[in-house]
Amino acid sequence: MEPRTHLHADSRFCGTAVALDEGYARVALEVIDSMTVDAQGLVHGGFVFGLADYAAMLAVNEPNVVLGAAETRFLKPVRRGDHLIASAQTIDTVGRKHQVRVEATVNSEKVFEGTFTCFVLERHVLGELGSK
């Protein structure tokens, strides 16, 4: 299966899809120096969240999918040089609303978990601007 959404996402910051199936995505991200916030190499949580969000979008895999809400927990710190894997699975779909469960791991150890509420819109969220 090929990605049908977020086609211009930068893999350096969002990750790379390594598995994609109906209602499921697995995305890998190599942590780079520019993601760190201090001399110890702590990675800013926004990059971990971005990876998880991208995995959720790919699990839905519709061109006009957007994030409506997320309930998340950061479980362990992520460090410079870590290899993150986010696995996303659709757990419920009602009409255009999709609930997606996402877990991110480093060396098979869970560092992040969350439930993402995604919506598939009839047209691009930016309307006519989206086609420019």
LOMI-909457 format. One line per field, with one value per residue (C-alpha): residue number from 0; chain; x, y, z. Coordinates in steps of 0.2 Angstrom, whole numbers, plus 5000, padded with zeros to 4 digits. Example, Ala and Ser with C-alpha at 12.3 -4.5 7.8 and 13.67 -1.06 7.14 Angstrom:
LOMI-909457
nr 0, 1
kette A, A
xx 5062, 5068
yy 4978, 4995
zz 5039, 5036
END
This chain:
LOMI-909457
nr 0, 1, 2, 3, 4, 5, 6, 7, 8, 9, 10, 11, 12, 13, 14, 15, 16, 17, 18, 19, 20, 21, 22, 23, 24, 25, 26, 27, 28, 29, 30, 31, 32, 33, 34, 35, 36, 37, 38, 39, 40, 41, 42, 43, 44, 45, 46, 47, 48, 49, 50, 51, 52, 53, 54, 55, 56, 57, 58, 59, 60, 61, 62, 63, 64, 65, 66, 67, 68, 69, 70, 71, 72, 73, 74, 75, 76, 77, 78, 79, 80, 81, 82, 83, 84, 85, 86, 87, 88, 89, 90, 91, 92, 93, 94, 95, 96, 97, 98, 99, 100, 101, 102, 103, 104, 105, 106, 107, 108, 109, 110, 111, 112, 113, 114, 115, 116, 117, 118, 119, 120, 121, 122, 123, 124, 125, 126, 127, 128, 129, 130, 131
kette A, A, A, A, A, A, A, A, A, A, A, A, A, A, A, A, A, A, A, A, A, A, A, A, A, A, A, A, A, A, A, A, A, A, A, A, A, A, A, A, A, A, A, A, A, A, A, A, A, A, A, A, A, A, A, A, A, A, A, A, A, A, A, A, A, A, A, A, A, A, A, A, A, A, A, A, A, A, A, A, A, A, A, A, A, A, A, A, A, A, A, A, A, A, A, A, A, A, A, A, A, A, A, A, A, A, A, A, A, A, A, A, A, A, A, A, A, A, A, A, A, A, A, A, A, A, A, A, A, A, A, A
xx 5000, 5006, 5004, 4989, 4991, 5005, 5015, 5027, 5031, 5049, 5056, 5070, 5057, 5042, 5050, 5049, 5035, 5042, 5025, 5008, 4992, 4973, 4971, 4990, 5006, 5024, 5035, 5054, 5063, 5082, 5085, 5097, 5107, 5095, 5081, 5090, 5087, 5102, 5120, 5115, 5106, 5088, 5076, 5061, 5045, 5037, 5048, 5041, 5023, 5026, 5032, 5016, 5005, 5012, 5010, 4992, 4989, 4996, 4986, 4970, 4979, 4965, 4971, 4961, 4964, 4968, 4971, 4957, 4963, 4976, 4977, 4996, 5008, 5027, 5034, 5053, 5065, 5072, 5090, 5102, 5105, 5090, 5080, 5061, 5048, 5030, 5016, 4998, 4982, 4965, 4954, 4937, 4929, 4912, 4909, 4923, 4930, 4944, 4952, 4970, 4981, 4999, 5014, 5032, 5047, 5066, 5074, 5057, 5055, 5039, 5043, 5026, 5008, 4992, 4975, 4973, 4956, 4957, 4944, 4943, 4937, 4928, 4940, 4957, 4957, 4964, 4950, 4955, 4972, 4976, 4977, 4991
yy 5000, 5017, 5033, 5044, 5058, 5070, 5067, 5082, 5077, 5079, 5062, 5070, 5076, 5065, 5049, 5036, 5023, 5006, 4997, 5002, 4992, 4996, 5005, 5002, 5011, 5009, 5024, 5025, 5041, 5043, 5056, 5070, 5083, 5097, 5089, 5090, 5104, 5102, 5096, 5080, 5076, 5076, 5076, 5089, 5080, 5089, 5078, 5062, 5069, 5073, 5056, 5049, 5061, 5056, 5038, 5041, 5050, 5036, 5023, 5032, 5036, 5047, 5063, 5075, 5068, 5080, 5079, 5084, 5079, 5069, 5061, 5057, 5051, 5053, 5038, 5039, 5052, 5051, 5054, 5060, 5045, 5035, 5026, 5028, 5017, 5022, 5010, 5016, 5006, 5012, 5006, 5014, 5022, 5031, 5040, 5052, 5051, 5039, 5034, 5029, 5021, 5025, 5018, 5024, 5013, 5014, 4997, 4989, 5000, 5011, 5029, 5037, 5031, 5040, 5040, 5052, 5058, 5060, 5067, 5064, 5080, 5081, 5094, 5100, 5110, 5125, 5125, 5133, 5138, 5119, 5118, 5131
zz 5000, 4996, 5006, 5001, 5013, 5020, 5004, 5007, 5025, 5028, 5033, 5043, 5056, 5053, 5050, 5036, 5033, 5035, 5035, 5029, 5028, 5030, 5047, 5052, 5049, 5057, 5055, 5059, 5064, 5067, 5080, 5074, 5084, 5079, 5089, 5105, 5118, 5129, 5131, 5138, 5121, 5127, 5112, 5112, 5114, 5100, 5088, 5096, 5095, 5077, 5073, 5082, 5073, 5056, 5060, 5065, 5048, 5038, 5048, 5041, 5025, 5017, 5007, 5018, 5035, 5049, 5068, 5079, 5096, 5105, 5122, 5125, 5138, 5137, 5146, 5145, 5138, 5120, 5117, 5104, 5092, 5097, 5083, 5086, 5079, 5080, 5077, 5074, 5073, 5070, 5084, 5080, 5065, 5065, 5049, 5046, 5063, 5067, 5083, 5081, 5095, 5093, 5103, 5100, 5106, 5107, 5107, 5110, 5125, 5125, 5127, 5121, 5119, 5114, 5106, 5091, 5085, 5066, 5054, 5036, 5027, 5011, 5005, 5010, 5027, 5018, 5005, 4989, 4997, 4998, 4979, 4977
END
